[in-house]
Amino acid sequence: QVQLVESGGGLAQAGGSLRLSCAASGSTSRVNIMGWYRRAPGKQRELVAQFSSGSSTNYADSVKGRFTLSRDNAKNAVYLQMNSLKPEDTAVYYCKAVIAVLGNRLDYWGQGTQVTVSS
């Protein structure tokens, strides 16, 4: 089991910045993938950024150059620095962790944190 607790959402103006944090606890040593997804009003949940096994980092095209994913392994935490925010970044942001072993996959989600960007 992995527990995820997000923080750092809120209200920002267009062009502003916010930093999201996700703290993991539990079986964190087994986590292969960890990152952030978001769900905008009326849309499906989509990948924002994630660390994958092998130390690769993936970003959605819509956030490349504006958002930066980082982590602190000692704290079992990942962070999403969001700069140059746009109104279309408004969404509930979810932290996700994946444990994938021998063909089995377990997905864990945080409770979500609201990000609202005003124009």
C-alpha positions, -999 to +999 in steps of 0.1 A: +000+000+000+011+035-008-005+066+007-002+100-011-009+134+003-009+164-019-006+201-010+002+234-026-028+240-048-047+273-048-055+303-068-030+321-091-032+347-118-023+340-154+015+341-157+019+333-120+034+302-103+024+275-079+042+246-065+025+213-057+039+187-033+031+151-029+043+131+000+043+093-002+043+068+027+039+031+030+056+008+004+075+036-013+105+015-021+084-005-045+071+025-065+082+024-102+064+054-115+053+086-097+040+119-110+010+142-115-022+140-135-050+165-138-087+167-146-101+199-159-138+206-158-156+185-184-125+167-195-108+134-188-079+130-164-046+135-183-010+131-176+009+162-166+043+149-157+058+117-143+090+100-134+092+065-150+114+036-142+149+042-156+149+078-144+131+091-175+107+121-171+076+126-193+057+159-197+025+166-215+032+188-245+009+215-231+032+220-200+067+215-215+089+245-207+065+257-180+062+229-155+091+211-138+089+178-120+114+171-092+117+147-063+133+143-030+140+106-025+149+111+012+115+125+018+096+102-006+082+133-022+077+147-057+071+183-066+055+201-095+067+236-101+042+253-123+053+286-139+037+308-166+003+294-156-026+297-180-063+296-173-064+263-192-042+248-164-072+251-141-079+216-129-078+192-100-043+179-098-037+143-086-005+127-075-001+091-087+022+063-078+025+030-096+039-003-084+045-027-113+060-061-105+060-093-126+031-082-148+010-069-119+002-032-116-012-013-087-021+024-091-024+047-061-039+082-062-039+111-039-071+130-030-064+158-054-057+195-050-075+223-068-055+247-090-074+277-104-058+301-127-076+334-134-071+354-165 
